[in-house]
Amino acid sequence: MNLPAGLALESGATLAPVQIAYHTFGTLNDARDNVVWVCHALTANADVLSWWAGLFGTGDYYDPADWFIVCANVLGSCYGSTGPLTAASETAQPLYQQFPLVTIRDMVAAHEALRRQLGLEKIHTLIGGSLGGQQALEWAIEQPQVFAHLVVLATNAQHSPWGIAFNEAQRLAIFADPTYHQATPTGGQQGLKAARATALLSYRSYEAYGRTQAEPDASKLDAFRASSYQQHQGDKLVARFNAYSYVALSRTMDTHHVGRGRGSAALALAQIRARTLVISISSDVLFPPAEQQFLARHVVGATYAEMDSEYGHDGFLIETAQITHLLEQFYVPSLVH
């Protein structure tokens, strides 16, 4: 989808033109009431079947045989939507580190434009985890009449000082890579590798590292499994992402505050009208359960569930069996699925 006139950003800048990449799966039924809209997390993409397998896909809870699934790539990403590596219309050159600040509300404005273009008046379920959950909450507040159900996982009403500090530490690693400032498609790759290694410590847990990265040889003095794991995960992200989008999207996450201009986060959350399921993860140190408990207290009639998992924040992508069970319980009162 293209927005030739662009998008007026919350910061006062205008991003133009704007392209939104999106995928749909399944078929819209005659009643047009089987739409599931997925908001993705930081480095994911619009192909939700590729990164949320076990929850989305053939034989999974959200099976395209039953649901019409929509997922749009966020602004600032490198997977098709307008981002730092997109050629600017005036110069035909990418903006790189000059890409403007995009907020969660700006991302939601792009989603809303796509929804209207697709002619989807009602969304059965809006779902997202982490950055995706932040988008979903914001959208459910802005358009309360559109969404029948809201499912948010491992997310919050306002990005915390702890979360912002983690993001800034990652950006400092990228900025310390001199190639980032050269504004080339491969700029900042070593910094991005270090940033990812830093982020991973907030995505997983002490117990998970102890189980998967412990050394069987007590005499070992170097080349530890945990070290190799951090290197490997950094290399994996560098192979599929770029430093400029990583900086842009981490800055977007930092802007998240549903209460901005609405009196308070509690007052904002009270505007949500969707039947809401809030899911937390016991071992999540980046978005701890207290943040989801806050959401559940202030969204009218919300259902709260906490998953017991050793995977930390990444549990919202991994614990699909637990999530499926919680969804089955959640939908029963409305006789759906």
ABEGO torsion letter per residue (X at the ends): XBBAAEBBBAAGBBBOBBBBBBBBBEBBBAAGAABBBBBBBAABBABAAAAABGABEBGBABBAAABBBBBBBBBGBAAGBBBAABBBAAAGBBAEAABBBBBAAAAAAAAAAAAAAAGBABBABBBBBEAAAAAAAAAAAABAAABABBBBBGBBABBBAAAAAAAAAAAAAAAABAAAAAGBAABGAAAAAAAAAAAAAAABBAAAAAAAABBABAABABGBAAAAAAAAAAAAAAAABBAAAAAAAAAAAAABBAABGAGBAAAAAAABABBBBBBBBAABAABBAAAAAAAAAABBGBBBBBBBBAAEAAAAAABAAAAAAAAAAAAAAAGBX
